[in-house]
Each structure stands twice: as structure tokens, then as C-alpha cells.
């Protein structure tokens, strides 16, 4: 009797389609770094830019908040002033206490509609002042970077950048938005009244939307903390000065003093909060939001991927069970046919 070689069966078409769907979901869930569309200056590479002293009002041009080791080797949070390149031929680092970032009435916009923007703390259509994520040559283009050459050599993987206090007449919010229709990814908001930390990888250059709900002088307290490659921990807290509204004086912003009774953070309490955030980010591999923050993947992405995987596994098990039943039924039918036809050679 002639024996037929076993047929190697490919996966059923529903299984192949489901596998392709799972792969597509996982790829779509991967985070896309926020960057200003069509602007190559996010790909900047910093040199050994010097630190300068003296009062300075920043009204236009590119500026970044970032860590720098000063001339005495101390870890400092400063402002990298790239607009100075046009005036003096090179970028410089400035002290936050000697610098004022202006947000004129030309930056005024109506607050957007939708529940996604409720974090601003104003009604849709209310006027707010915005330094946008995408560059506007009439305004300061404010971001942050971890690209100073010595910083890149000495920090271990990245830094923790924390909003630890806001003093001013209104609220402040900082958020990222990918493209024109993506939902806002809120980084900082003074309405929460608690320290808020973000993990920033080494060699990162990012810009965001900065929103101020009322004109006046704002002091925004930010802490930068990091573990160095030699095992030591460093931290520095600074207040950044903003004059919001064309009627607000830069001199008033320079003269403003940080009041411990008029904000929800303090320099003395900021460092432990930032240190705690850094130790969580730089520790052993964890799960949940800590692991997501360490890898730069938002928590909602982790949840969506996990949900997609669970659904896919259940669907695969169901389809496999259905396929197994079909295979058993096919085998039973084949055995019954052979018993009815003992010759095994088919019909002559």
C-alpha cells in the first residue's frame, strides 16, 4: 500500500492575520520623540561654550535649560543662549538669576477647546501666553538639553529634571504635542502643587510648549539631578525668571525674590524629591511606570501594548482550539473513509 508523506501545514490564515495585527499594534505603540517639525536645529552639537555673567533679557532666539559644570567644577543648572551666536559669534551659558525670558503679548493665544487641555486651568478661548514648541522667530524658542560635552562624559545615562515650584500671578504648564492633532503630553503643571519629575536621557535636545495663564512676573523653580559615572550624586536648583505680557518689566523680573510662603516647593525640599526620582530611574530594571520612564516610553503606551498582547494571546488560544477541533474532525473523517474503502487505492 502506498503511503503518503505527511503534509506540512502552514498556519491558518486567521492566525497569520492576527499575528500581523499584533505586530502592527506594537509598532504603532512605539514612542516618537517630540521635535519641532521641519527644524534641523534639534540635531545640534554643543562645543565647550563659555559661561558669561551679567544681566541679560532674552526676547527672541533659541535657548535651552540644561546642566553644566562651571569653572570650578560644580554641577549647575543654567541657560544655554544660542541667540548670542549671531551677536558675538558663539553660544554661551548664562546664570538663571541674571537672565529674564520675555513672553510678550505677541505670544498671546486663545486656550484650546477639549477636555485634553483642562490641565491649563482656564476656560476654552481664554487668552494665555505661549512660548511654542515649534520655533517662532519673534519669540524665545525655549527647550532643554543634556548636550554639554563634559556633562555627556560624566553623567550616568541621563538626568532627572523636576519642576519644584512656581511663583507668579497665574498658572504655568509645559507640554509636548506630536504633530498638529496629537494629544498633549503634560510634563509640568503648577496646578498640581507638587514636585513633578521627568527623566531626560544623555545627549537629548527637546522643545515644548510653555503656557502662562496671566501676565506678570513668574519665577519657575527647576531642579536637575544626576548620578555620575564615578558613583557620586549631584543636584542643583535654580529659579528661572519670566516676564509675561508686554506691560511687564524685565527689571521687575530681575528684582523679584523667591518667597518661601508663596509657592508649593522650596530649594531645601527640592533636592530630596529630585534625588528620589533619580534613584528610581537609575536603579535596577523595574516594572510599571518606573520602567517606562527609564526607557522613555509613556505609561499609557505600556498599558496599551500589554492589553493588545493579552487580547492577542486569548484570540490565538481560541483559534488554535478551533483549528485543533477541525483537525480532529478531519482525521476522524479520513479514518472512517478508509474503513469504508479497505483497498486504500481510491475508486477505480
C-alpha positions as CSV (number, residue, x, y, z in Angstrom):
1,X,0.0,0.0,0.0
2,X,1.4,3.4,-1.0
3,X,1.9,5.7,2.0
4,X,1.5,9.4,1.5
5,X,4.1,11.7,3.1
6,X,2.7,13.9,5.8
7,X,1.7,17.4,4.6
8,X,3.3,20.3,6.4
9,X,0.6,22.7,7.0
10,X,1.1,26.5,7.3
11,X,-0.6,28.5,10.0
12,X,-4.3,29.1,9.2
13,X,-5.0,32.4,7.5
14,X,-6.8,33.9,10.6
15,X,-3.7,33.2,12.7
16,X,-1.4,34.9,10.2
17,X,-3.7,37.9,10.0
18,X,-3.9,38.1,13.8
19,X,-0.1,37.9,14.1
20,X,0.3,40.7,11.6
21,X,-2.2,42.8,13.5
22,X,-0.3,42.3,16.8
23,X,2.9,43.4,15.2
24,X,1.3,46.5,13.7
25,X,-0.2,47.4,17.1
26,X,3.2,47.0,18.8
27,X,5.0,49.1,16.1
28,X,2.3,51.8,16.3
29,X,2.7,52.0,20.1
30,X,6.4,52.8,20.0
31,X,7.0,56.4,21.2
32,X,8.1,59.1,18.8
33,X,10.4,61.7,20.2
34,X,8.8,65.1,20.2
35,X,10.6,67.6,17.9
36,X,9.9,70.7,16.1
37,X,8.7,69.7,12.6
38,X,11.0,70.8,9.8
39,X,13.7,72.3,12.1
40,X,17.1,70.7,11.9
41,X,18.5,72.7,14.9
42,X,17.2,70.0,17.3
43,X,20.2,68.0,15.9
44,X,22.6,70.5,17.5
45,X,26.0,69.5,18.9
46,X,27.4,71.7,21.6
47,X,31.0,72.8,22.0
48,X,32.9,74.0,25.0
49,X,30.8,77.1,25.3
50,X,31.9,79.5,28.0
51,X,29.9,80.8,30.9
52,X,29.2,84.6,31.0
53,X,28.0,86.8,33.8
54,X,25.8,89.9,33.6
55,X,22.1,90.7,33.3
56,X,20.5,89.6,30.0
57,X,17.0,89.8,28.6
58,X,16.1,87.0,26.2
59,X,13.4,88.2,23.8
60,X,14.0,86.1,20.7
61,X,16.1,83.2,19.6
62,X,17.0,79.8,20.7
63,X,17.6,79.0,24.4
64,X,17.8,75.8,26.4
65,X,17.7,74.9,30.1
66,X,20.4,72.4,30.9
67,X,23.1,71.2,33.3
68,X,26.7,72.4,33.0
69,X,29.8,72.1,35.2
70,X,31.0,75.6,36.0
71,X,34.6,76.9,36.0
72,X,35.1,75.5,39.5
73,X,33.8,72.1,38.5
74,X,30.4,72.5,40.3
75,X,27.2,71.0,38.8
76,X,24.9,73.8,37.8
77,X,21.6,74.3,36.0
78,X,21.9,77.1,33.5
79,X,20.6,78.7,30.3
80,X,22.3,77.9,27.0
81,X,21.9,81.1,25.0
82,X,22.2,80.1,21.3
83,X,20.9,83.6,20.2
84,X,24.2,85.1,21.3
85,X,25.9,83.3,18.4
86,X,24.6,86.0,16.0
87,X,25.8,88.8,18.2
88,X,29.2,87.5,19.4
89,X,30.0,84.6,17.1
90,X,29.4,81.9,19.7
91,X,26.8,80.4,22.0
92,X,27.2,81.0,25.8
93,X,25.8,79.7,29.1
94,X,24.0,82.2,31.4
95,X,23.1,82.2,35.1
96,X,19.3,81.9,35.6
97,X,19.3,84.6,38.3
98,X,20.8,87.1,35.8
99,X,18.5,86.2,32.9
100,X,14.9,87.1,32.1
101,X,12.9,85.3,29.4
102,X,10.2,87.6,28.0
103,X,6.8,86.4,26.8
104,X,5.2,89.4,25.0
105,X,1.6,90.0,24.0
106,X,2.6,88.7,20.6
107,X,2.6,85.2,22.2
108,X,-1.0,85.5,23.4
109,X,-3.3,82.8,22.1
110,X,-6.8,81.6,23.0
111,X,-6.8,78.5,25.1
112,X,-7.8,75.4,23.0
113,X,-11.0,73.6,23.5
114,X,-11.3,70.0,24.6
115,X,-11.0,68.0,27.8
116,X,-7.4,67.2,27.0
117,X,-6.5,70.8,27.8
118,X,-8.3,71.1,31.2
119,X,-4.8,70.9,32.8
120,X,-4.3,74.6,31.8
121,X,-6.8,75.6,34.4
122,X,-8.6,78.1,32.2
123,X,-11.8,78.1,30.1
124,X,-11.6,77.4,26.3
125,X,-10.9,80.7,24.5
126,X,-9.4,82.5,27.4
127,X,-6.2,84.3,26.5
128,X,-2.9,82.7,27.5
129,X,0.7,83.5,26.7
130,X,2.5,80.6,24.9
131,X,6.2,80.0,24.0
132,X,5.5,77.4,21.4
133,X,7.2,74.0,20.8
134,X,7.9,74.9,17.2
135,X,10.1,77.9,16.5
136,X,8.7,81.3,16.1
137,X,11.4,83.9,15.2
138,X,9.5,86.6,17.1
139,X,9.7,84.7,20.4
140,X,12.1,82.8,22.6
141,X,12.3,79.2,21.5
142,X,12.8,77.6,24.9
143,X,13.7,73.9,25.4
144,X,16.3,71.9,27.4
145,X,19.3,69.8,26.5
146,X,21.8,67.4,28.1
147,X,24.5,68.0,25.5
148,X,27.3,69.9,27.2
149,X,30.4,67.8,26.3
150,X,31.6,67.4,29.9
151,X,28.1,66.6,31.1
152,X,27.8,63.9,28.4
153,X,31.1,62.3,29.5
154,X,30.3,62.3,33.2
155,X,26.6,61.6,33.8
156,X,25.4,58.0,34.0
157,X,22.7,57.6,31.3
158,X,20.7,60.8,32.0
159,X,19.3,63.4,34.4
160,X,16.1,64.0,36.3
161,X,14.6,67.4,35.5
162,X,12.0,68.5,38.1
163,X,9.6,71.3,38.5
164,X,9.7,72.1,42.2
165,X,7.9,75.4,42.5
166,X,6.1,78.3,40.7
167,X,5.7,81.8,42.0
168,X,3.5,84.2,39.9
169,X,0.1,85.6,39.3
170,X,-1.2,82.6,37.3
171,X,-0.5,79.0,36.4
172,X,2.3,77.6,34.3
173,X,2.1,74.4,32.2
174,X,4.7,72.7,30.0
175,X,3.6,70.1,27.5
176,X,4.7,68.3,24.3
177,X,2.5,67.8,21.3
178,X,3.4,65.5,18.4
179,X,2.1,67.0,15.1
180,X,-0.9,69.2,14.8
181,X,-3.6,66.8,16.0
182,X,-1.8,64.7,18.7
183,X,-3.0,64.9,22.3
184,X,-0.9,66.9,24.7
185,X,1.6,65.1,26.8
186,X,1.8,67.1,30.0
187,X,5.2,67.4,31.6
188,X,4.7,70.0,34.3
189,X,1.7,72.0,35.6
190,X,1.7,74.3,38.6
191,X,-1.9,73.5,39.3
192,X,-0.8,70.1,40.8
193,X,1.1,71.9,43.5
194,X,3.7,69.1,44.0
195,X,7.1,68.3,42.6
196,X,7.0,66.8,39.1
197,X,10.0,65.0,37.5
198,X,10.9,63.9,34.0
199,X,13.8,61.6,33.0
200,X,16.0,63.1,30.3
201,X,18.5,60.8,28.5
202,X,22.0,62.0,27.8
203,X,22.5,63.8,24.5
204,X,18.9,64.9,24.4
205,X,17.6,68.2,22.9
206,X,13.9,68.8,23.2
207,X,11.5,71.8,22.9
208,X,8.0,72.1,24.4
209,X,5.0,74.4,24.8
210,X,5.3,76.8,27.8
211,X,1.9,78.3,28.8
212,X,1.3,81.2,31.2
213,X,-2.3,81.9,32.2
214,X,-1.9,85.5,33.3
215,X,0.5,88.4,32.6
216,X,3.1,89.3,35.3
217,X,6.4,88.1,36.7
218,X,6.9,84.4,37.2
219,X,9.7,82.5,39.0
220,X,9.8,78.9,37.9
221,X,11.9,76.7,40.1
222,X,13.6,73.7,38.4
223,X,16.0,71.1,39.8
224,X,18.4,69.0,37.8
225,X,19.8,65.9,39.5
226,X,22.0,63.1,38.2
227,X,24.2,60.1,39.1
228,X,27.7,60.5,37.7
229,X,29.9,57.7,36.3
230,X,32.2,57.9,39.4
231,X,29.2,56.9,41.6
232,X,28.6,60.4,43.1
233,X,25.2,62.2,43.0
234,X,24.8,65.8,42.0
235,X,21.8,68.2,42.2
236,X,21.2,71.9,41.6
237,X,18.0,74.1,42.0
238,X,17.5,77.4,40.2
239,X,14.7,79.8,39.7
240,X,14.1,80.9,36.1
241,X,12.6,84.4,35.5
242,X,9.8,85.1,33.1
243,X,8.3,88.5,32.3
244,X,4.9,87.6,30.8
245,X,3.0,90.3,28.9
246,X,4.3,93.3,27.1
247,X,3.4,95.5,30.0
248,X,5.6,93.5,32.4
249,X,9.1,94.9,33.1
250,X,12.2,92.8,32.8
251,X,13.7,94.9,35.6
252,X,10.8,93.7,37.9
253,X,11.6,90.1,36.9
254,X,15.3,90.6,37.8
255,X,14.4,92.2,41.1
256,X,11.8,89.5,42.1
257,X,12.8,87.4,45.1
258,X,11.7,83.8,45.8
259,X,9.2,83.8,48.7
260,X,9.0,80.6,50.8
261,X,5.4,81.5,51.7
262,X,4.1,82.0,48.2
263,X,4.8,78.7,46.4
264,X,4.4,75.0,46.7
265,X,8.1,73.9,46.6
266,X,11.3,75.1,48.2
267,X,15.0,74.8,47.5
268,X,15.5,72.9,50.7
269,X,12.9,70.3,49.8
270,X,13.5,70.2,46.1
271,X,16.8,68.2,46.1
272,X,15.4,65.2,48.0
273,X,12.4,65.0,45.7
274,X,14.7,65.1,42.6
275,X,17.1,62.7,44.2
276,X,14.3,60.2,44.9
277,X,13.2,60.4,41.3
278,X,16.7,59.9,40.0
279,X,17.4,56.8,42.2
280,X,14.2,55.3,40.9
281,X,15.2,55.9,37.3
282,X,18.8,54.8,37.6
283,X,18.2,51.7,39.8
284,X,17.8,48.1,38.7
285,X,15.3,47.3,36.0
286,X,11.7,47.6,37.3
287,X,8.2,47.4,36.0
288,X,5.3,49.7,35.5
289,X,5.8,53.4,35.3
290,X,9.4,53.4,36.6
291,X,10.4,51.1,33.8
292,X,8.5,53.2,31.3
293,X,10.1,56.4,32.5
294,X,13.6,54.8,32.3
295,X,13.2,53.7,28.7
296,X,11.4,56.9,27.7
297,X,8.1,55.1,27.0
298,X,5.0,56.7,28.5
299,X,2.9,54.6,30.9
300,X,-0.2,54.7,28.6
301,X,1.9,53.0,25.9
302,X,2.9,50.2,28.2
303,X,-0.7,49.6,29.2
304,X,-1.9,49.6,25.6
305,X,0.8,47.2,24.5
306,X,0.1,44.9,27.4
307,X,-3.6,45.0,26.7
308,X,-3.0,44.2,23.0
309,X,-0.8,41.3,23.9
310,X,-3.3,39.8,26.3
311,X,-6.1,40.1,23.7
312,X,-3.9,38.6,21.1
313,X,-2.9,35.6,23.3
314,X,-6.5,34.9,24.1
315,X,-7.5,35.1,20.4
316,X,-4.7,32.8,19.4
317,X,-5.7,30.2,22.0
318,X,-9.3,30.3,20.8
319,X,-8.2,30.0,17.1
320,X,-5.8,27.2,18.0
321,X,-8.6,25.3,19.8
322,X,-10.9,25.7,16.9
323,X,-8.2,24.6,14.5
324,X,-7.5,21.5,16.7
325,X,-11.2,20.5,16.6
326,X,-11.2,20.8,12.8
327,X,-8.0,18.7,12.5
328,X,-9.5,16.0,14.8
329,X,-12.7,16.0,12.8
330,X,-10.8,15.8,9.5
331,X,-8.7,12.9,10.9
332,X,-11.9,11.1,12.0
333,X,-13.5,11.5,8.6
334,X,-10.3,10.2,6.9
335,X,-10.3,7.1,9.1
336,X,-13.9,6.5,8.5
337,X,-13.4,6.8,4.8
338,X,-10.5,4.3,4.8
339,X,-12.6,1.8,6.9
340,X,-15.3,2.1,4.3
341,X,-12.8,1.5,1.5
342,X,-10.4,-1.2,2.7
343,X,-8.4,-1.3,-0.6
344,X,-6.9,2.1,0.2
345,X,-6.4,2.9,-3.5
346,X,-9.4,5.1,-4.1
347,X,-12.1,4.5,-6.7
348,X,-11.0,2.8,-9.9
